[in-house]
Amino acid sequence: MYFNRFDIVEAYYLALSHCHTGQSSKEYKRLSQITEYFNPSFNLSYETLSDNGKIIYQNVIGKLIKE
């Protein structure tokens, strides 16, 4: 895994959109903050993430599940 801002934002956006539990959740709040400066591609999915993005996504999902 290496530092790439675009991979990080895409992975967090996707993970948060998959794991939020409603509009009152902290995950949804963070997702809303991300969309203030990030406009995702219409075809953004796990399959379209880079290898680095997939690793970041899996780490984020792991953290969200533990909380």
C-alpha positions in Angstrom: 0.0 0.0 0.0 1.3 3.5 -0.8 0.0 7.0 -0.4 -2.2 8.2 -3.2 -4.9 10.8 -2.4 -7.1 9.8 -5.2 -7.1 6.1 -4.2 -7.8 7.1 -0.6 -10.7 9.3 -1.4 -12.3 6.7 -3.8 -11.8 3.9 -1.3 -13.3 5.9 1.6 -16.2 7.1 -0.5 -17.1 3.6 -1.6 -16.6 2.0 1.8 -18.7 4.7 3.5 -21.4 4.5 0.9 -21.6 0.7 1.4 -21.5 0.8 5.3 -23.5 3.8 6.5 -26.5 2.9 8.6 -28.7 5.9 7.6 -28.6 9.6 7.4 -28.1 10.1 11.1 -24.9 7.9 11.2 -21.4 9.2 11.6 -20.5 7.3 8.4 -23.1 9.2 6.4 -21.8 12.5 7.9 -18.3 11.7 6.7 -19.6 10.6 3.3 -21.4 14.0 3.0 -18.1 15.8 3.9 -16.3 13.9 1.2 -18.8 14.8 -1.5 -18.2 18.5 -0.9 -14.9 18.2 -2.8 -15.2 14.8 -4.6 -17.5 14.0 -7.4 -17.2 10.2 -8.1 -17.4 8.6 -11.5 -20.7 7.1 -12.3 -19.1 3.7 -12.6 -17.1 3.7 -9.4 -17.2 0.3 -7.8 -14.9 -2.1 -6.0 -13.9 -3.6 -9.4 -12.8 -0.2 -10.7 -10.5 0.6 -7.8 -6.8 0.3 -8.3 -5.0 -2.5 -6.5 -3.9 0.1 -3.9 -7.5 1.4 -3.6 -8.8 -2.1 -3.0 -6.3 -2.6 -0.1 -7.4 0.8 1.4 -11.1 -0.1 0.9 -10.6 -3.4 2.7 -8.8 -1.7 5.6 -11.6 0.9 5.9 -14.3 -1.8 5.9 -12.4 -3.6 8.6 -12.3 -0.5 10.8 -16.0 0.3 10.2 -17.0 -3.3 11.1 -15.0 -3.2 14.4 -16.7 0.1 15.5 
